[in-house]
Amino acid sequence: MVHQSEQRIYNRDSFLDNIAEKLGRERKTTPVERPALKYTCHHEVLADKSQDELKATLIHYTETALGARAIETTKAELTATLKSACLYYVSNEEENTERQDSETILSADKRLLALVNPSELADEQHTVHVWDQSAGYEPNITIAERAQVGVVFAEQALAESGTMVLYSNPAQGRAVSLLPEASVFVVPKSALIPRLTQATAALHEKAKNGERIPSCVNFISGPSSTADIELIKVVGVHGPVYATYVIIDDM
């Protein structure tokens, strides 16, 4: 089987042969052997935790350190949960004002659309758009810029740091989670893993097996924030200023 990179890179062999010649040595064609690490503590952190324990760790860190919300739900209740999560960011109960017309942009990821009917998230004052790959760049970006909420499906969630892992793909443009004021991440409990170590290991396996890896992988830990000034953390600096993690407990 021909590796995908060999199919996509023109003149690859002649280019590498030329470099080896300039270096005055034979070109190396066998993989470099990975050195054995003396310590493997990065694999051991939270490694003994169950999915429920990882969920508890994720929720605690999310709510205490990131300034984000975490909601547990089920597949049967997901639609109602998502609608409530979206409307939470477009209503203003504290000021007791009427809710204005609002918009949400929803990822077209097949896994998400298999669980949720977008029309059931909408009402007379809340319009829901689904990312439309066939429409091209401008229409999707325009909607994402205008929408108050973006809903995406996460590949994994890192319990240690409260991080959502997003793979960019044609059905789920990066703008869905980056342009709206609030981001809502949907993740199955089965996709919770301890930390970045396991997330990058999965990508390494894809590359080693010759699978096409995403053009962009985003690691998003709650809403945007900074602690550059006097080490005081300020949430909501650039990009989404609010975030909600929706964990599907029975999936």
C-alpha positions in Angstrom: 0.0 0.0 0.0 1.3 3.4 -0.9 1.5 5.9 1.9 -0.8 8.9 1.5 2.0 11.3 1.8 3.8 9.7 -1.1 0.7 10.1 -3.2 0.4 13.8 -2.3 4.0 15.1 -2.4 5.4 15.5 -5.9 9.1 14.7 -6.6 9.4 13.5 -2.9 12.1 10.9 -3.6 14.3 13.0 -5.8 14.1 15.9 -3.3 15.2 13.6 -0.4 17.9 11.9 -2.5 19.3 15.3 -3.3 19.4 16.3 0.4 21.2 13.0 1.3 23.7 13.6 -1.5 24.5 17.1 -0.3 25.0 15.7 3.2 27.4 13.2 1.8 25.6 10.1 3.0 23.2 7.4 1.9 19.5 8.3 2.2 17.9 6.7 5.2 14.7 4.9 4.2 13.9 3.0 7.4 12.0 4.6 10.3 14.1 6.0 13.1 13.8 3.9 16.3 12.1 5.7 19.1 14.4 5.9 22.2 13.1 4.2 25.4 12.1 6.9 27.9 13.6 6.5 31.4 10.4 7.9 32.9 6.8 7.4 31.7 4.9 9.4 34.3 3.1 11.3 31.5 1.3 8.0 30.7 0.5 7.3 34.3 -1.4 10.5 35.3 -5.1 9.6 35.7 -4.5 6.3 33.9 -6.3 4.3 36.5 -9.5 6.3 36.5 -12.8 5.0 35.2 -14.9 7.0 32.7 -17.1 8.3 35.6 -14.0 9.4 37.5 -12.6 11.1 34.4 -16.0 12.9 34.0 -15.9 14.1 37.6 -12.4 15.4 37.2 -13.3 17.1 33.9 -16.4 18.8 35.4 -14.6 20.0 38.6 -11.7 21.5 36.6 -14.1 23.1 34.1 -16.2 24.8 36.6 -13.5 25.8 39.1 -10.6 26.8 36.9 -11.9 27.5 33.4 -15.0 29.6 34.2 -17.1 27.3 31.9 -20.2 25.3 32.4 -20.5 21.5 32.3 -23.8 19.7 31.8 -24.5 15.9 32.0 -27.2 14.5 29.8 -28.3 11.4 27.9 -28.9 10.7 24.2 -32.7 10.9 24.8 -32.4 14.3 26.5 -29.7 15.8 24.3 -32.0 17.9 22.1 -33.6 19.5 25.1 -30.3 20.0 26.8 -28.7 21.7 23.7 -31.7 24.0 23.2 -31.5 25.1 26.9 -27.8 25.6 26.6 -28.1 27.8 23.5 -31.0 29.9 24.9 -29.0 30.4 28.1 -26.6 32.6 26.2 -29.2 34.6 24.4 -31.6 35.4 27.3 -31.0 37.9 30.0 -32.9 36.8 33.0 -30.9 39.0 35.5 -32.0 42.2 33.8 -35.6 40.8 33.3 -35.6 41.8 29.6 -37.3 40.0 26.8 -35.2 37.7 24.7 -34.3 39.1 21.4 -34.0 37.2 18.1 -30.9 35.0 18.1 -29.0 32.6 15.9 -27.0 29.4 16.5 -24.7 27.7 14.0 -24.5 23.9 14.3 -21.8 21.6 13.1 -22.9 19.2 10.3 -20.9 16.4 11.8 -22.8 13.2 11.0 -22.4 12.0 14.6 -24.1 15.1 15.9 -26.9 15.2 13.3 -27.6 11.5 14.1 -28.5 12.6 17.7 -30.1 16.0 17.2 -32.7 17.4 14.7 -31.6 21.0 14.2 -35.2 22.2 13.7 -36.1 21.1 17.2 -33.5 23.5 18.6 -35.2 26.5 17.0 -38.2 28.6 18.0 -39.8 31.8 16.7 -37.0 33.9 18.2 -34.1 31.4 17.8 -32.9 30.4 14.3 -30.6 27.4 13.9 -28.2 27.1 10.9 -26.3 24.0 10.0 -22.8 24.4 8.5 -23.2 23.9 4.8 -20.1 22.7 3.0 -21.7 23.0 -0.4 -22.5 26.8 0.2 -18.8 27.7 0.2 -16.7 29.9 2.4 -18.4 33.3 2.6 -22.0 32.2 3.5 -20.8 30.0 6.3 -18.4 32.6 7.7 -21.1 35.3 7.6 -23.5 33.2 9.6 -20.8 32.1 12.1 -19.8 35.8 12.7 -23.4 36.7 13.3 -24.4 33.8 15.4 -24.4 34.1 19.2 -23.7 30.4 19.7 -21.8 27.7 17.9 -22.3 23.9 18.6 -19.7 21.4 17.7 -19.0 17.7 18.3 -15.7 17.0 20.1 -13.4 14.0 19.2 -12.1 13.7 22.8 -12.1 15.6 26.1 -9.0 15.8 28.3 -10.0 15.4 31.9 -6.8 16.9 33.4 -7.1 20.3 31.7 -10.8 20.6 30.8 -9.8 20.6 27.1 -12.0 19.7 24.1 -10.2 18.2 21.1 -11.7 19.2 17.7 -10.7 17.8 14.4 -11.2 20.2 11.5 -13.2 18.6 8.7 -15.5 19.8 5.8 -18.6 19.3 7.9 -17.3 21.1 10.9 -15.4 24.2 10.0 -13.2 25.9 12.6 -15.4 29.0 12.5 -18.2 27.2 14.3 -16.3 27.1 17.5 -14.2 30.2 17.1 -16.4 33.1 15.8 -19.7 33.0 17.9 -19.7 34.6 21.3 -20.4 31.2 23.0 -19.3 27.7 22.2 -21.2 24.6 23.1 -19.1 21.3 22.9 -20.9 17.9 22.7 -18.8 15.0 23.8 -19.6 11.3 24.6 -18.5 10.1 28.0 -16.7 7.3 26.3 -14.5 9.9 24.5 -13.1 11.2 27.8 -9.4 10.5 28.2 -6.9 11.5 30.9 -4.7 14.1 29.2 -2.8 15.4 26.1 -0.6 12.3 26.1 -3.5 10.1 25.0 -4.8 12.6 22.5 -1.5 12.9 20.7 -0.9 9.2 20.8 -4.2 8.7 18.8 -2.9 11.1 16.2 0.5 9.4 16.1 -1.3 6.0 15.4 -3.2 7.5 12.5 0.0 8.9 11.0 1.8 5.6 11.5 -1.0 3.6 9.9 -0.9 5.9 6.8 -4.3 7.4 7.7 -5.0 11.0 6.7 -4.9 13.2 9.8 -6.9 16.4 10.1 -5.5 19.6 8.6 -6.1 21.3 11.9 -6.5 20.0 15.4 -7.8 22.5 18.0 -7.3 22.0 21.7 -9.8 24.3 23.4 -9.8 24.7 27.2 -12.9 26.7 28.0 -13.6 30.3 27.0 -10.8 32.6 26.0 -8.8 34.1 28.9 -5.5 35.6 29.8 -3.4 36.2 33.0 -0.8 38.4 31.4 -1.6 41.5 33.5 -0.5 41.2 37.1 -1.2 37.4 36.9 -4.9 38.1 37.3 -7.0 35.8 35.2 -9.5 37.6 32.9 -12.1 35.4 31.1 -13.5 36.5 27.8 -10.6 38.3 26.0 -10.8 37.1 22.4 -12.7 34.5 20.5 -15.6 32.8 22.4 -16.1 34.4 25.8 -18.5 31.6 27.1 -18.3 27.9 26.9 -20.5 24.9 27.8 -19.5 21.3 27.8 -22.3 18.8 27.2 -21.3 15.3 28.2 -23.5 12.5 26.9 -23.5 10.1 29.9 -24.9 7.0 28.1 -22.7 7.1 25.0 
